[in-house]
């Protein structure tokens, strides 16, 4: 048999011999734990559950592909349920604040909101001495959390609609202004009429130049001089009309391009506004109460079986430790006494 086993056997024998100490310690600890548990005020925990559904506008096929990052982002709804303003409303509604206890400390002892891992369900727990009030508080917090989410989503949708309406109005004004400028420019100087005048003048110039050439050939100086005067008068007029035609054409092209761009932007902004209005209320997650909870019938604390079990194991551990220390101390004293006797015996033999 190993030496370690041999050294343990006497210790185990001594512990078995002192089993009454362990038994008395366990009995005392269990009795005290039972008395304290019975004297402690009972508290009841009610639970209400809210399911967090994805936005209605999402592709249903993507509902199954939920990433851990998305699930982690849903923990922000825990802050909705445990907001100080909402809890203060609940405190005033149910009269939970009986003394000058700080509101944050009271909230930690009464309210808890948690999103279980990999689940899209928000659990709201309320713990109070009155089971009915605990159930009412959990249901009230759940209902107000759903309302708060709707309010926040509605405000976000309204801001988006307002911004889209503003952009659509600005685009409409730009288009109306560009269209009015283009219409006014067309009415002010029709390009087609000016083109016809330039074409007629060009034909007249060609006729005059042909007649002038014929007059030169037949040596009719009077006719040739008359044609020259007409050409000298006609050519500056043609140049001026060509310049005016080019300016008007460029202006109309520019105004028409601006009008088409403004019309395209206006159409896009109107389409965007219709999309925003139609998707109003369908962009954010939707909260729905799936379990308003029931009135708890059994107290959540004190947990008498757990308290007794803890007291039992603590008593066993402490009593065994005490016996081990006592036996160690006894053995050390015995060893010290034996050493003293041996030293005394040696002194007597030497004398």
C-alpha positions as CSV (number, residue, x, y, z in Angstrom):
1,X,0.0,0.0,0.0
2,X,1.4,3.5,-0.9
3,X,2.5,5.7,2.0
4,X,0.0,8.4,1.1
5,X,-2.9,5.9,1.5
6,X,-1.4,4.8,4.9
7,X,-1.2,8.4,6.1
8,X,-4.8,9.1,5.0
9,X,-6.3,6.1,6.8
10,X,-5.8,7.5,10.4
11,X,-7.1,10.8,9.4
12,X,-10.3,9.2,7.9
13,X,-10.7,7.1,11.0
14,X,-10.5,10.2,13.2
15,X,-13.1,12.0,11.0
16,X,-15.4,9.0,11.2
17,X,-15.0,9.0,14.9
18,X,-16.0,12.6,15.1
19,X,-19.0,12.3,12.8
20,X,-21.2,13.7,15.4
21,X,-19.5,17.1,15.1
22,X,-20.3,17.1,11.4
23,X,-23.8,16.0,11.9
24,X,-24.4,18.6,14.6
25,X,-22.9,21.4,12.4
26,X,-25.1,20.3,9.5
27,X,-28.2,20.2,11.6
28,X,-27.5,23.6,13.1
29,X,-26.7,25.2,9.7
30,X,-29.8,23.7,8.1
31,X,-32.0,24.8,10.9
32,X,-30.7,28.3,10.9
33,X,-31.0,28.5,7.1
34,X,-34.6,27.3,7.3
35,X,-35.5,29.8,10.0
36,X,-33.9,32.7,8.1
37,X,-35.6,31.6,4.9
38,X,-38.9,31.5,6.6
39,X,-38.4,34.9,8.1
40,X,-37.3,36.6,4.9
41,X,-40.1,38.4,3.0
42,X,-41.4,36.4,0.0
43,X,-40.9,37.9,-3.5
44,X,-42.7,36.8,-6.7
45,X,-41.3,37.1,-10.2
46,X,-43.6,37.6,-13.2
47,X,-42.4,37.3,-16.7
48,X,-43.8,38.9,-19.9
49,X,-42.3,38.1,-23.3
50,X,-42.1,40.2,-26.5
51,X,-41.2,38.8,-29.9
52,X,-39.1,41.0,-32.2
53,X,-40.2,40.5,-35.7
54,X,-38.1,41.7,-38.7
55,X,-39.3,44.7,-40.8
56,X,-42.3,43.9,-42.9
57,X,-40.7,45.3,-46.0
58,X,-37.8,42.8,-45.9
59,X,-37.6,39.8,-48.2
60,X,-39.3,36.8,-46.4
61,X,-36.5,34.6,-47.6
62,X,-34.0,36.5,-45.6
63,X,-35.9,36.0,-42.3
64,X,-34.1,32.7,-41.8
65,X,-30.6,34.1,-42.5
66,X,-30.2,36.0,-39.2
67,X,-26.6,36.9,-38.4
68,X,-25.2,37.1,-34.9
69,X,-24.5,40.8,-35.4
70,X,-28.2,41.4,-36.1
71,X,-29.2,39.4,-33.0
72,X,-26.7,41.4,-31.0
73,X,-28.1,44.7,-32.3
74,X,-31.5,43.6,-31.0
75,X,-30.2,44.0,-27.4
76,X,-30.9,47.7,-27.8
77,X,-34.5,46.9,-27.1
78,X,-33.4,45.9,-23.6
79,X,-32.8,49.6,-23.1
80,X,-36.3,50.4,-24.2
81,X,-37.7,48.2,-21.4
82,X,-35.4,49.4,-18.7
83,X,-35.4,53.1,-19.5
84,X,-35.4,55.3,-16.4
85,X,-38.4,57.4,-17.7
86,X,-40.5,54.3,-18.3
87,X,-39.7,52.8,-14.9
88,X,-40.4,56.0,-13.2
89,X,-43.9,56.0,-14.8
90,X,-44.4,52.5,-13.5
91,X,-43.2,53.5,-10.0
92,X,-45.7,56.3,-9.9
93,X,-48.5,54.2,-11.4
94,X,-48.1,51.2,-9.0
95,X,-46.8,53.1,-6.0
96,X,-43.6,51.1,-5.7
97,X,-41.5,53.7,-4.0
98,X,-42.4,53.5,-0.3
99,X,-39.3,55.3,1.0
100,X,-36.4,57.5,-0.2
101,X,-34.7,54.6,-1.9
102,X,-32.8,55.7,-5.1
103,X,-34.7,55.0,-8.3
104,X,-31.7,53.2,-9.9
105,X,-31.3,50.8,-7.0
106,X,-35.0,50.1,-6.9
107,X,-35.0,49.4,-10.6
108,X,-32.2,46.9,-10.2
109,X,-34.1,45.0,-7.5
110,X,-37.5,45.1,-9.3
111,X,-37.0,45.1,-13.1
112,X,-34.9,43.0,-15.4
113,X,-35.0,42.8,-19.2
114,X,-33.0,40.3,-21.1
115,X,-32.7,38.9,-24.7
116,X,-31.8,35.2,-24.4
117,X,-28.9,34.1,-26.6
118,X,-29.8,33.4,-30.3
119,X,-33.5,34.3,-29.7
120,X,-35.5,37.2,-30.9
121,X,-37.7,37.2,-27.7
122,X,-37.3,39.9,-25.1
123,X,-38.1,38.7,-21.6
124,X,-39.2,41.3,-19.0
125,X,-39.1,40.2,-15.4
126,X,-40.6,42.1,-12.4
127,X,-40.0,41.0,-8.8
128,X,-42.2,42.3,-6.1
129,X,-43.7,41.0,-2.7
130,X,-47.2,41.2,-4.3
131,X,-47.7,38.6,-7.1
132,X,-50.6,40.5,-8.6
133,X,-48.7,43.7,-8.7
134,X,-45.6,41.9,-10.2
135,X,-47.7,40.5,-13.0
136,X,-49.3,43.9,-13.7
137,X,-45.9,45.6,-13.7
138,X,-44.4,43.1,-16.2
139,X,-47.4,43.5,-18.5
140,X,-47.3,47.3,-18.2
141,X,-43.6,47.5,-19.0
142,X,-44.1,45.1,-22.0
143,X,-47.0,47.2,-23.4
144,X,-45.2,50.5,-22.9
145,X,-42.1,49.0,-24.6
146,X,-44.2,48.1,-27.7
147,X,-45.7,51.6,-27.7
148,X,-42.3,53.3,-27.3
149,X,-40.9,51.3,-30.2
150,X,-43.9,52.3,-32.4
151,X,-43.4,56.0,-31.3
152,X,-39.7,55.9,-32.2
153,X,-40.3,54.2,-35.5
154,X,-43.2,56.6,-36.3
155,X,-41.0,59.6,-35.6
156,X,-38.2,58.2,-37.8
157,X,-40.7,57.6,-40.6
158,X,-42.2,61.0,-40.2
159,X,-38.7,62.6,-40.4
160,X,-38.0,60.6,-43.5
161,X,-41.3,61.5,-45.1
162,X,-40.8,65.2,-44.3
163,X,-37.3,65.2,-45.8
164,X,-38.6,63.4,-48.9
165,X,-41.5,65.9,-49.2
166,X,-39.0,68.8,-48.9
167,X,-36.8,67.3,-51.7
168,X,-39.8,66.7,-53.9
169,X,-41.0,70.3,-53.4
170,X,-37.5,71.7,-54.2
171,X,-37.3,69.5,-57.3
172,X,-40.8,70.6,-58.4
173,X,-39.8,74.3,-58.0
174,X,-36.7,73.8,-60.0
175,X,-38.6,72.0,-62.8
176,X,-41.3,74.7,-62.9
177,X,-38.7,77.4,-63.0
178,X,-36.7,75.7,-65.8
179,X,-39.9,75.0,-67.8
180,X,-41.1,78.6,-67.5
181,X,-37.8,79.9,-68.7
182,X,-37.8,77.5,-71.6
183,X,-41.4,78.4,-72.6
184,X,-40.7,82.1,-72.3
185,X,-37.6,81.8,-74.5
186,X,-39.5,79.9,-77.1
187,X,-42.3,82.4,-77.1
188,X,-39.9,85.4,-77.2
189,X,-38.1,84.4,-80.3
190,X,-39.2,81.4,-82.3
191,X,-36.2,79.7,-83.8
192,X,-38.0,78.1,-86.8
193,X,-39.2,81.5,-88.0
194,X,-35.7,82.9,-87.8
195,X,-34.3,79.8,-89.6
196,X,-36.8,80.4,-92.4
197,X,-35.8,84.1,-92.7
198,X,-32.1,83.1,-92.9
199,X,-32.9,80.4,-95.5
200,X,-34.8,83.0,-97.6
201,X,-32.0,85.5,-97.3
202,X,-29.5,82.9,-98.4
203,X,-31.6,82.0,-101.4
204,X,-31.8,85.8,-102.3
205,X,-28.0,86.2,-101.9
206,X,-27.5,83.3,-104.2
207,X,-29.9,84.8,-106.8
208,X,-28.2,88.2,-106.5
209,X,-24.8,86.7,-106.9
210,X,-25.9,84.8,-110.0
211,X,-27.5,87.9,-111.5
212,X,-24.4,89.9,-110.7
213,X,-22.2,87.4,-112.6
214,X,-24.5,87.5,-115.6
215,X,-24.4,91.3,-115.6
216,X,-20.6,91.3,-115.5
217,X,-20.5,88.9,-118.4
218,X,-22.8,91.0,-120.6
219,X,-21.0,94.2,-119.4
220,X,-24.1,95.8,-118.0
221,X,-22.5,97.9,-115.4
222,X,-25.7,99.6,-114.1
223,X,-27.3,96.3,-113.4
224,X,-24.1,94.9,-111.8
225,X,-23.9,98.0,-109.6
226,X,-27.4,97.6,-108.4
227,X,-26.8,93.9,-107.5
228,X,-23.7,94.9,-105.6
229,X,-25.6,97.4,-103.5
230,X,-28.3,94.8,-102.7
231,X,-25.6,92.3,-101.7
232,X,-23.8,94.8,-99.6
233,X,-27.1,95.5,-97.8
234,X,-28.1,91.8,-97.6
235,X,-24.9,90.2,-96.3
236,X,-24.7,92.1,-93.0
237,X,-28.3,91.3,-92.4
238,X,-27.6,87.6,-93.0
239,X,-24.6,87.6,-90.6
240,X,-26.7,89.3,-87.9
241,X,-29.5,86.8,-88.3
242,X,-27.1,83.9,-88.2
243,X,-25.6,85.2,-85.0
244,X,-29.0,85.7,-83.5
245,X,-30.0,82.2,-84.6
246,X,-26.9,80.7,-83.1
247,X,-27.5,82.5,-79.8
248,X,-31.2,81.6,-79.6
249,X,-30.5,77.9,-80.5
250,X,-27.7,77.6,-77.9
251,X,-30.0,79.3,-75.3
252,X,-32.9,77.0,-76.1
253,X,-30.6,73.9,-76.1
254,X,-29.3,74.9,-72.7
255,X,-32.7,75.6,-71.2
256,X,-34.1,72.4,-72.7
257,X,-31.3,70.4,-71.2
258,X,-31.8,72.1,-67.8
259,X,-35.6,71.5,-68.1
260,X,-35.2,67.8,-68.9
261,X,-32.7,67.4,-66.0
262,X,-35.0,69.1,-63.6
263,X,-37.9,67.0,-64.8
264,X,-35.9,63.8,-64.3
265,X,-34.9,64.9,-60.8
266,X,-38.6,65.8,-60.1
267,X,-39.8,62.4,-61.3
268,X,-37.2,60.6,-59.2
269,X,-38.1,62.6,-56.1
270,X,-41.8,62.0,-56.5
271,X,-41.1,58.3,-57.0
272,X,-39.0,58.3,-53.8
273,X,-41.7,60.1,-51.9
274,X,-44.3,57.6,-52.9
275,X,-42.0,54.7,-51.9
276,X,-41.3,56.4,-48.5
277,X,-45.0,56.9,-47.9
278,X,-46.0,53.4,-48.9
279,X,-43.3,51.8,-46.7
280,X,-44.2,54.0,-43.7
281,X,-44.3,51.8,-40.6
282,X,-42.7,48.8,-42.3
283,X,-38.9,49.7,-42.0
284,X,-38.2,49.0,-38.4
285,X,-38.5,45.9,-36.3
286,X,-42.0,45.2,-35.0
287,X,-42.6,44.3,-31.4
288,X,-45.5,42.1,-30.4
289,X,-46.4,40.7,-27.0
290,X,-46.7,36.9,-27.2
291,X,-46.9,36.2,-23.5
292,X,-48.3,38.9,-21.1
293,X,-47.5,36.6,-18.2
294,X,-49.5,35.2,-15.4
295,X,-49.8,35.8,-11.7
296,X,-46.9,33.8,-10.1
297,X,-48.2,31.2,-7.6
298,X,-44.8,30.3,-6.1
299,X,-42.3,32.7,-4.7
300,X,-39.0,33.2,-6.5
301,X,-37.2,34.1,-3.3
302,X,-36.3,33.0,-0.8
303,X,-35.5,29.7,-2.5
304,X,-35.7,27.4,0.6
305,X,-34.4,24.2,-1.0
306,X,-31.4,26.0,-2.5
307,X,-30.7,27.8,0.8
308,X,-30.8,24.5,2.7
309,X,-28.6,22.8,0.2
310,X,-26.0,25.6,0.4
311,X,-26.1,25.6,4.2
312,X,-25.6,21.8,4.3
313,X,-22.6,21.9,2.0
314,X,-21.2,24.9,3.8
315,X,-21.6,23.1,7.2
316,X,-19.9,20.0,5.9
317,X,-17.0,21.9,4.5
318,X,-16.5,24.1,7.5
319,X,-16.8,21.2,10.0
320,X,-14.5,19.0,8.1
321,X,-12.0,21.8,7.8
322,X,-12.3,22.4,11.5
323,X,-11.7,18.7,12.3
324,X,-8.7,18.6,10.0
325,X,-7.2,21.7,11.6
326,X,-7.9,20.3,15.1
327,X,-6.2,17.0,14.3
328,X,-3.3,18.8,12.7
329,X,-2.9,20.9,15.8
330,X,-3.2,17.9,18.1
331,X,-0.6,16.0,16.2
332,X,1.8,18.9,16.3
333,X,1.3,19.2,20.1
334,X,1.9,15.5,20.5
335,X,5.0,15.6,18.3
336,X,6.2,18.6,20.3
337,X,5.7,16.8,23.6
338,X,7.5,13.7,22.3
339,X,10.5,15.9,21.3
340,X,10.5,17.5,24.7
341,X,10.5,14.1,26.4
342,X,13.4,12.8,24.2
343,X,15.4,15.9,24.9
344,X,14.8,15.5,28.7
345,X,15.8,11.9,28.5
346,X,19.1,12.7,26.8
347,X,19.9,15.3,29.4
348,X,19.2,12.8,32.3
349,X,21.4,10.1,30.6
350,X,24.2,12.6,30.2
351,X,24.1,13.5,33.8
